[in-house]
Amino acid sequence: MLDKAKQLWQLQKKAKVVQKELKNTEVEATSSDGLITVIVSGDQKVREVKISEEYLHPEKKNELESKLKTVFAEGISRAQAVAAEKTKGIMGDLGINLPGM
């Protein structure tokens, strides 16, 4: 019983380290034309959005909205992939085997 408690404590400690790493990890996603960039942390928080002045005109509104949606989705997807990779070891230590992780 004491051994299990010690293992759980060690896993919690590892999880906190991974959470800190994710918070400090950033991924970048850029639109295909390079005019929009989104930076997302490993814990999936949007840190920065850069929009070229070329898109800051009323006639480009729909195009901007569409590209923002695509770039945000890509940024979040990359952040999720980083998080999955970093938590893979902890999940294995717990005996959890999830497909795709």
Order of alpha helices (4+ residues) and beta strands (2+ residues): alpha-beta-beta-beta-alpha
